[in-house]
C-alpha cells in the first residue's frame, strides 16, 4: 500500500476517509453534559474545522493550522471538575500531532499552543462594577508562575503569529507552552514535590 501524496489523494477523498465513524454521538456513561461539551468543543471541534478547511488551505502559499490546547492537557490534575477538561485538552494536543502527520503529504503544517493562565471567560469573574477580574483559583495559579502574574494578550498572540508567518515555516508538529513556567511548577507538584501554600511571587 503506497503512502498518499498530493497526486494520489484529493481534499474530498481526504475528508471522506477521515470522517468515517466520527459523526455519531456516543456519550460514555458517567460523563456530565458539561464534560461531554468539553470533549465536543475542545477536541472534535478543531478536528472538523481543520478538515473542512483543507480545500482552502491547499490554495495557500503557507498552509498551516494552529490548535489551541492548554497546559491542563499535560498535567495530571487531581482537583474535582478537572478530569474531562484535562482529557479533552490532552486529546487536542495529540490530535494536533496526528493531523500534522496526516496532512504532511499535502504540505500543510499543524502546530499546537498550550496556554497557561490568561484572562478569559473561564478564568475571570465580574466585580461589583462589572469589570472582569481573575477568579480565586486563577489568581492563585498565576502567582505560582515564574513571572508571578497571568499572561497578557500580546504574549499569546506573538507565538501564534510566529507559527502562522513565514518565520514559522520550518516548524511542524510542535507544541509550545505559553504559560509563564506554570507547567514546570505543576510537574513538581504532581511528582510529589508539594510547594508550601505561601510559595507565591508578588
N, C-alpha and C positions, 0 to 999 in steps of 0.2 A: 504494500500500500504506500503510495507516494505521499510526501508531505504537501499540503495545499499551498499554493502561492498565488500571486496576483493573476496569473494566466489561467489557473485551473478553478478558481472559486470567485464568484461574483458576490456583491453585497447581499442580494436577495437570497442566494444559496446559504450564505453565512448566517443570516438572520433566521432562515427557516431551520437550519441544522441546530443552532444553539438555543432555539426557543422551545425545543421539544421537551415536553413533560415539566415545564416550569410555569405553565399558565393557569393551572388549577389552584384551588385553595385547600391547603392541608394544614390544619392547626393542631400542634401537639397538645396532648392532654395536660392540663395544669398550667398552661401559659395564658396569662391575663390578656385582655383586649389591648391594654397599653403595651405589654411586652410583644404581642403579635404585631402591633403597629410599628414598633421599633424595627422589627425584622423586615417588614414590608418597606418601610421608608428608607432605612439606612443601608440595607444590603440589596434587596431586589430593585428598589427604585433606581439607583445608579446603574445597575446592570441593564435594565430595559432602556433607559435614556441613552446609554452608550451604544447599545446595539442598534437602536433606531437611528442614531446619528451617523452610522458608518458610511452611508452613501455621500453625505456632506463632507465627512472627514477625508474621504478619498480624493476629494477635489481640492483639498488644501495643500499648500506647499510645505506646511509644518503641522501635519495632523497629530494631535495629541489629546489625551484625556487626563484630567486630574480628579482623583477620587478624594473627597474629604472624609476622613475617618476620625479617630480620636485616640489619645493615649489610653483611654478606657478599654480599647481593644487589645492593648498589650498587657494590661495589669490584671493580676488575679485578685480582683476586688472582692471583699467579703461583706460589705455593708448590705443591708436589706434594700431591695429595689434596684440593685446594680447588675443583676445576672443577665437578663435579656438584653439590656442596653450594651453591656460589655461584649456579649456574644455577637450581637448584630454588628458592632463596630469591628470586632475581630474578623467577622465574615467579610466586611467591606475591604479590610486590608488584604486578605487572602484573595478575594475576588479581583482586586487591582492587579495582583501578581499573575493570576490566571489569565486575565484579559490581556495583559502585556504579552504573554506567550502566545495566545490565540490570535492576537491582532498583529503580531510581529511580521507575518508574511505580507500583510497589507501596508507595512511601513507606518503603522500608527503606534505612537508611544503611549504608554499608560503608566502614570506615577500616582503616588498616594501621599497625602499630608495628614499628619496626626497632631491636631492642635491640643494644647493644654487648656488652661482656664482663660477664656476670653469672655467679655461681656456679651451676653446673648439672651434670648428669651428663656433659655433653660437655666442660666446661671444668675439672672437678675430678678429683682422684685421692685415694686414701686413703693417709694416712701410716701409720707403724708402729703407731699407736694406734687406727687405724680411723677417724680424723677426716678429713673431706673438706677438701682444700686445693686451691688453684688449681694447675694444671699449669704447666710452664715457659713454654709459649707464651702461656697465658692471663695469667700474671703479667707477662710482658714486654709484651704488648699493652695490658694495663690501665694499666701505668705510663706509656704514651705518650698516655693520655687527658689532657685538660686538667686534670682533678681528680686524676689520678695514682693511681687505685685502681679496682677493679671496682665495678659497681653493687650497690646494696642492694635487697632485696625490695620495700621501700616505694617505691623510686624507679622501679620498673617497674609497680607496682600503681597508683600515682597517675594516670598518663596513661590507663591502661585504664579506671579509674573515671570519669575526666573524659569520655572518649568514650562510655561506656555510660550516663552520667547525663543529666539534663535540661540540665546545663551544656554538654553536647556536642551538643545537638540541631542546632545550626547548623553542624556540621562533617560534611562528607560528601566521599568521595573524597580523604581526607587521609592523608598518610604522615608519621608523626612519628618522628624519630630520637631514641632514648633511649640515648645511647652515651657520654656524658661528653666529647664532642668528638672521638671516635675517627675518625669518617668524615672530619671536617675534616683530621685529620692524615694519614689514609690517602690522601686526594686529593693531598696534597702529595708523598707518597712515590711514588705511581704516575704522577704527572705529571713525574717526573724530579728532584724536589727530595728528595734522599736524606738522611734525618736521620742524624747520626752515631750509632754504636751506644751512646754514653754519654748520649744525649738522653733522659733519663727524669726523672720527677718523684718525688722521695722524700717 
